[in-house]
Amino acid sequence: MSAMLRQRPATTDTMLAVFADEATLRHALAFEVGLARTEAAEGLIGAAEAEAIAKLCAAIVIDPAELADEAALAGTLAIPLVARLRAALPEAPAKVLHKGATSQDVADTVLACQIRAAFRLLDADLARLATALATLAGRYATTPAIGRTLLQDALPIGFGLRIAQWQAGIAEAAARLSREVETSATLQFGGAAGTRSGLDGKAAAIASRLAAMLALPDAAPWQSRRGGIAGIATALAILIGSLGKMARDVSLLAQNGIGEAREPAIPGRGGSSAMAHKRNPTGCQITLSAALRAPGLVAGILAGLPAEQERGLGGWQAEGPALADLFLLAAGATEAMATVAEGLEVDEAAIARNLAAAGVGTDIGESAALVADLLVIND
């Protein structure tokens, strides 16, 4: 049942692990444990019942394939998961398991946990990329090169200015994603109709405790407001597109007739099964493929924004898979371009040759100052 041959070429092992079945189950069980313990702390259920739930969740072994079949029938993961837990518990803890919660609370909270874990992974590779690009931009800030507009020779620029623009665009997109994640990847706890009913007026305290236990910000129920998820998805697509801008430029610079820059030579990477002489820009390929796929994934999430009343039908259920795919694509693109930037081969002789052939002189204007400004702004 593995889809690794399809998924792994586009992403990283570590990001796949964030959205793996085992991680999804781990977060869902943590939600039930956290809910039981916080409700016990507020006196809604007994401490013994809460610990029985926690003990079971720590020990239970669930086959993800079997649970997936059950979830396909039930319509949501939480229904068969809670049923399995109740069947394995004594009567008293079984009655209070999942008290005051609903299936979407589990689904949205699990997704919020995965979003935050995924962003931490992305952030590390984005930092690698920013550092490598800043170094390159500074090194080539005053190197005259031909600028190109509408794919034609234009006027001279500092070669480092082009690189600084890559860095600035990616840094802006990363900052946008960070803000969206911080604001919107929060606890979802609203209960059956988003009113937090049946909790004896202690819902706010329970939510606060539960959020802290799951390392999420607390928030009012947002099950019918999907703008936060849409914002994260859109920010991911912008980030992927910004990485794609760099990939497009590097792939153009690497063409045989230009040859100004190319990806690092890595054994086993970028070859051809039929033409041994080729050195293909595989990192750029990964990133440009991601940039082609991302807009469609975001469009599906945006289409679900007009959710029906207190819980939509079909819209929010489409978000999790699409958002996971966006993070997988972003991880693959970020790692690929970080590797490219850290080993980018710049051919100064080719740069000088192409500039001389254009016959437009060597005045690069204020390129060096602009490089400094861009790198300071995005430091």
C-alpha positions as CSV (number, residue, x, y, z in Angstrom):
1,M,0.0,0.0,0.0
2,S,3.0,2.3,0.0
3,A,3.1,5.2,-2.4
4,M,6.8,6.0,-1.8
5,L,7.8,5.6,-5.5
6,R,5.4,8.4,-6.2
7,Q,5.9,10.6,-3.1
8,R,9.6,10.3,-2.2
9,P,11.1,11.8,-5.4
10,A,9.2,15.1,-4.7
11,T,9.9,15.5,-1.0
12,T,12.0,14.4,2.0
13,D,11.9,11.5,4.4
14,T,11.5,13.7,7.4
15,M,8.5,15.6,5.9
16,L,6.9,12.3,4.9
17,A,7.2,11.2,8.5
18,V,5.3,14.3,9.8
19,F,2.3,13.3,7.8
20,A,2.7,9.5,8.1
21,D,-0.2,7.4,9.4
22,E,1.8,6.7,12.6
23,A,2.1,10.4,13.2
24,T,-1.6,11.1,12.6
25,L,-2.5,8.4,15.1
26,R,0.0,9.6,17.6
27,H,-1.5,13.1,17.6
28,A,-5.1,11.8,17.7
29,L,-4.3,9.6,20.7
30,A,-2.5,12.6,22.3
31,F,-5.7,14.6,21.9
32,E,-7.8,12.0,23.7
33,V,-5.3,11.7,26.5
34,G,-4.9,15.4,26.9
35,L,-8.7,15.9,26.9
36,A,-9.2,13.3,29.5
37,R,-6.5,14.6,31.8
38,T,-7.6,18.2,31.5
39,E,-11.2,17.3,32.2
40,A,-10.0,15.3,35.2
41,A,-8.0,18.4,36.4
42,E,-11.2,20.5,36.1
43,G,-13.3,17.9,38.0
44,L,-15.5,16.8,35.1
45,I,-14.3,13.2,35.1
46,G,-12.5,11.1,37.6
47,A,-8.7,10.9,37.7
48,A,-8.8,7.1,37.6
49,E,-10.9,7.2,34.4
50,A,-8.4,9.7,32.8
51,E,-5.4,7.5,33.7
52,A,-7.1,4.4,32.3
53,I,-7.6,6.3,29.0
54,A,-4.0,7.5,29.0
55,K,-2.7,4.0,29.8
56,L,-4.7,2.5,26.9
57,C,-3.7,5.1,24.4
58,A,0.0,4.5,25.3
59,A,-0.3,0.8,24.8
60,I,-2.8,0.2,22.1
61,V,-1.6,-1.1,18.7
62,I,-3.7,-0.1,15.7
63,D,-3.2,-1.2,12.1
64,P,-3.4,2.0,10.1
65,A,-4.7,0.1,7.1
66,E,-7.6,-1.4,9.1
67,L,-8.4,1.9,10.6
68,A,-8.3,3.6,7.2
69,D,-10.9,1.1,5.9
70,E,-13.1,1.9,8.9
71,A,-12.7,5.6,8.5
72,A,-13.6,5.4,4.8
73,L,-16.9,3.8,5.9
74,A,-17.6,6.1,8.8
75,G,-16.5,9.3,7.0
76,T,-14.0,10.4,9.6
77,L,-11.0,9.0,11.4
78,A,-12.3,9.8,14.9
79,I,-15.4,7.7,14.8
80,P,-13.6,4.3,14.4
81,L,-10.7,5.4,16.6
82,V,-13.0,6.4,19.5
83,A,-15.0,3.2,19.0
84,R,-11.9,1.1,19.3
85,L,-10.8,2.8,22.4
86,R,-14.2,2.5,24.1
87,A,-14.3,-1.2,23.3
88,A,-11.0,-1.7,25.0
89,L,-11.9,0.3,28.1
90,P,-13.9,-0.6,31.2
91,E,-17.4,0.9,31.4
92,A,-16.6,4.0,33.5
93,P,-13.7,5.4,31.4
94,A,-15.4,4.4,28.2
95,K,-18.4,6.6,29.1
96,V,-16.3,9.7,29.6
97,L,-13.8,9.2,26.7
98,H,-14.0,12.0,24.1
99,K,-16.4,14.0,26.4
100,G,-17.4,17.3,24.9
101,A,-15.5,16.8,21.8
102,T,-16.4,15.9,18.2
103,S,-14.7,14.3,15.2
104,Q,-13.7,17.6,13.6
105,D,-12.0,18.7,16.9
106,V,-9.7,15.7,16.5
107,A,-9.1,16.2,12.8
108,D,-8.4,19.9,13.0
109,T,-6.2,19.6,16.1
110,V,-4.2,16.8,14.6
111,L,-3.7,18.9,11.4
112,A,-2.6,21.9,13.5
113,C,0.0,19.8,15.3
114,Q,1.3,18.5,11.9
115,I,1.4,21.9,10.4
116,R,3.6,23.2,13.2
117,A,5.9,20.2,13.0
118,A,6.1,20.6,9.3
119,F,7.0,24.3,9.5
120,R,9.8,23.6,11.9
121,L,11.4,21.2,9.4
122,L,10.9,23.7,6.5
123,D,12.4,26.5,8.6
124,A,15.7,24.7,9.1
125,D,16.2,24.2,5.3
126,L,15.0,27.7,4.6
127,A,17.7,29.0,6.9
128,R,20.3,26.9,5.1
129,L,19.1,28.3,1.8
130,A,19.1,31.9,3.0
131,T,22.7,31.6,4.3
132,A,24.0,30.1,1.1
133,L,22.3,32.7,-1.1
134,A,23.5,35.6,1.0
135,T,27.1,34.3,0.7
136,L,26.7,34.0,-3.1
137,A,25.1,37.4,-3.5
138,G,27.8,39.1,-1.6
139,R,30.6,37.3,-3.4
140,Y,29.2,38.3,-6.9
141,A,27.7,41.6,-6.0
142,T,30.1,43.5,-8.2
143,T,30.6,40.9,-11.0
144,P,29.2,42.4,-14.2
145,A,26.8,40.1,-16.0
146,I,24.2,40.6,-18.7
147,G,20.7,41.2,-17.4
148,R,17.9,39.6,-19.3
149,T,14.4,40.9,-19.8
150,L,11.7,39.1,-21.7
151,L,14.3,36.3,-22.2
152,Q,16.5,38.7,-24.2
153,D,19.8,40.5,-23.4
154,A,19.1,43.8,-21.6
155,L,21.6,45.9,-19.7
156,P,24.4,44.8,-17.3
157,I,23.7,43.9,-13.7
158,G,25.8,42.7,-10.8
159,F,25.5,38.9,-10.9
160,G,24.9,38.9,-7.2
161,L,21.9,41.1,-7.5
162,R,20.0,38.4,-9.3
163,I,20.9,36.0,-6.4
164,A,19.9,38.6,-3.8
165,Q,16.5,38.9,-5.4
166,W,16.1,35.2,-5.1
167,Q,17.0,35.4,-1.5
168,A,14.7,38.3,-0.8
169,G,11.7,36.7,-2.5
170,I,12.1,33.4,-0.6
171,A,12.7,35.2,2.7
172,E,9.5,37.2,2.3
173,A,7.5,34.1,1.5
174,A,9.0,32.3,4.5
175,A,8.1,35.1,6.8
176,R,4.5,35.1,5.4
177,L,4.2,31.4,6.1
178,S,5.6,31.8,9.6
179,R,2.9,34.4,10.4
180,E,0.1,32.3,9.0
181,V,1.2,29.2,10.9
182,E,1.6,31.1,14.2
183,T,-1.8,32.7,13.8
184,S,-3.9,29.8,12.5
185,A,-2.4,26.4,13.5
186,T,-4.2,26.4,16.8
187,L,-6.3,24.1,19.0
188,Q,-9.7,23.3,17.7
189,F,-12.2,22.4,20.5
190,G,-15.8,23.3,19.9
191,G,-17.8,20.1,20.4
192,A,-20.8,18.9,18.4
193,A,-22.0,22.3,17.1
194,G,-19.1,24.6,18.1
195,T,-20.8,25.7,21.4
196,R,-18.6,23.7,23.9
197,S,-21.7,22.3,25.5
198,G,-21.9,19.7,28.2
199,L,-18.8,20.9,30.0
200,D,-20.4,22.6,33.1
201,G,-19.0,26.0,32.1
202,K,-15.4,24.8,32.3
203,A,-14.8,24.6,28.6
204,A,-12.5,27.6,28.4
205,A,-10.3,26.2,31.2
206,I,-10.3,22.8,29.6
207,A,-9.3,24.3,26.2
208,S,-6.5,26.3,27.8
209,R,-5.1,23.3,29.5
210,L,-5.5,21.1,26.5
211,A,-3.8,23.6,24.2
212,A,-0.8,23.8,26.5
213,M,-0.6,20.0,26.8
214,L,-0.5,19.7,23.0
215,A,1.9,22.6,22.5
216,L,-0.6,24.6,20.5
217,P,-2.0,28.1,21.0
218,D,-5.5,28.3,22.5
219,A,-8.2,29.6,20.3
220,A,-12.0,30.0,20.1
221,P,-13.6,27.2,18.0
222,W,-12.9,27.8,14.3
223,Q,-14.4,24.7,12.7
224,S,-16.7,26.7,10.4
225,R,-14.0,29.4,9.6
226,R,-11.5,28.0,7.2
227,G,-9.6,31.1,6.3
228,G,-6.7,30.2,8.5
229,I,-6.1,27.0,6.7
230,A,-6.5,28.7,3.4
231,G,-4.0,31.3,4.5
232,I,-1.4,28.7,5.3
233,A,-2.0,26.9,2.0
234,T,-1.7,30.1,0.1
235,A,1.5,31.0,1.9
236,L,2.9,27.6,1.1
237,A,2.2,28.1,-2.6
238,I,3.8,31.5,-2.6
239,L,6.9,30.0,-1.0
240,I,7.0,27.2,-3.5
241,G,6.6,29.7,-6.3
242,S,9.4,31.8,-4.9
243,L,11.7,28.8,-4.8
244,G,10.5,28.1,-8.4
245,K,11.7,31.6,-9.4
246,M,15.2,30.6,-8.3
247,A,14.9,27.2,-10.0
248,R,13.8,28.7,-13.3
249,D,16.7,31.2,-13.3
250,V,19.3,28.5,-12.5
251,S,18.0,26.2,-15.1
252,L,18.1,28.9,-17.7
253,L,21.7,29.9,-16.7
254,A,22.7,26.3,-16.9
255,Q,21.7,25.9,-20.6
256,N,24.6,24.9,-22.9
257,G,24.5,28.2,-24.8
258,I,24.7,30.3,-21.6
259,G,26.6,28.2,-19.0
260,E,26.9,30.9,-16.4
261,A,25.8,28.7,-13.4
262,R,24.8,25.2,-12.8
263,E,23.9,22.8,-10.0
264,P,26.6,21.1,-8.1
265,A,27.9,17.8,-9.4
266,I,26.6,15.0,-7.1
267,P,27.2,11.4,-8.0
268,G,24.1,9.7,-9.3
269,R,22.2,13.0,-9.7
270,G,21.2,14.7,-12.9
271,G,22.3,12.1,-15.3
272,S,20.4,10.5,-18.3
273,S,19.5,6.9,-18.8
274,A,20.2,7.4,-22.6
275,M,22.8,10.2,-22.9
276,A,25.9,9.9,-20.7
277,H,27.1,13.4,-21.5
278,K,24.1,15.1,-20.0
279,R,24.1,16.9,-16.6
280,N,20.4,17.8,-15.9
281,P,19.3,20.4,-13.3
282,T,17.5,17.9,-11.2
283,G,17.0,20.2,-8.2
284,C,15.4,22.7,-10.4
285,Q,13.2,20.0,-11.9
286,I,11.9,19.0,-8.4
287,T,11.2,22.6,-7.6
288,L,9.5,23.6,-10.8
289,S,7.4,20.5,-10.7
290,A,6.2,21.5,-7.2
291,A,5.5,25.0,-8.5
292,L,3.3,23.6,-11.2
293,R,1.3,21.4,-8.7
294,A,0.9,23.9,-5.9
295,P,-1.7,26.3,-7.4
296,G,-4.2,23.5,-8.1
297,L,-3.9,22.3,-4.5
298,V,-4.6,25.8,-3.1
299,A,-7.5,26.3,-5.5
300,G,-9.2,23.3,-4.0
301,I,-8.8,24.6,-0.4
302,L,-10.0,28.1,-1.4
303,A,-13.1,26.5,-3.0
304,G,-14.1,25.1,0.4
305,L,-14.2,28.5,2.1
306,P,-18.0,28.9,1.7
307,A,-18.6,26.3,4.4
308,E,-22.2,25.4,5.3
309,Q,-23.3,26.7,8.6
310,E,-21.7,25.2,11.7
311,R,-19.9,22.4,10.0
312,G,-19.3,22.1,6.2
313,L,-19.8,19.1,4.0
314,G,-16.8,18.2,1.8
315,G,-14.8,21.4,2.1
316,W,-12.8,21.0,5.3
317,Q,-12.5,17.3,4.6
318,A,-10.5,18.1,1.4
319,E,-8.1,20.4,3.3
320,G,-5.9,17.9,5.1
321,P,-4.7,15.8,2.1
322,A,-4.1,19.0,0.0
323,L,-2.3,20.7,2.8
324,A,-0.1,17.7,3.5
325,D,0.8,17.6,-0.2
326,L,1.7,21.3,-0.2
327,F,4.1,20.8,2.8
328,L,5.6,17.7,1.1
329,L,6.2,19.7,-2.1
330,A,7.6,22.7,-0.1
331,A,10.0,20.4,1.7
332,G,11.2,18.8,-1.5
333,A,11.7,22.2,-3.2
334,T,13.4,23.8,-0.2
335,E,15.8,21.0,0.3
336,A,16.6,20.8,-3.4
337,M,17.3,24.5,-3.7
338,A,19.3,24.6,-0.5
339,T,21.5,21.9,-1.9
340,V,21.8,23.8,-5.2
341,A,22.7,27.1,-3.5
342,E,25.3,25.5,-1.2
343,G,27.1,24.0,-4.2
344,L,26.2,26.4,-7.0
345,E,28.9,26.5,-9.7
346,V,29.3,30.0,-11.1
347,D,31.4,30.3,-14.3
348,E,32.8,33.8,-14.3
349,A,34.4,33.3,-17.7
350,A,31.1,32.4,-19.2
351,I,29.5,35.4,-17.5
352,A,32.2,37.8,-19.0
353,R,31.9,36.2,-22.4
354,N,28.2,36.6,-22.6
355,L,28.4,40.2,-21.4
356,A,31.0,41.0,-24.0
357,A,28.9,39.4,-26.8
358,A,26.0,41.6,-25.9
359,G,28.0,44.7,-26.4
360,V,26.3,46.8,-23.8
361,G,29.2,47.8,-21.6
362,T,29.9,46.9,-18.0
363,D,28.0,49.6,-16.0
364,I,26.0,47.7,-13.4
365,G,24.4,50.8,-11.9
366,E,23.8,50.5,-8.1
367,S,23.7,46.7,-8.1
368,A,26.1,46.4,-5.2
369,A,24.2,48.8,-3.0
370,L,20.9,47.0,-3.8
371,V,22.4,43.7,-2.9
372,A,23.4,45.1,0.5
373,D,19.9,46.6,1.0
374,L,18.1,43.4,0.1
375,L,20.3,41.2,2.3
376,V,20.0,43.5,5.3
377,I,16.2,43.7,4.9
378,N,15.9,40.0,4.9
379,D,18.7,39.2,7.4
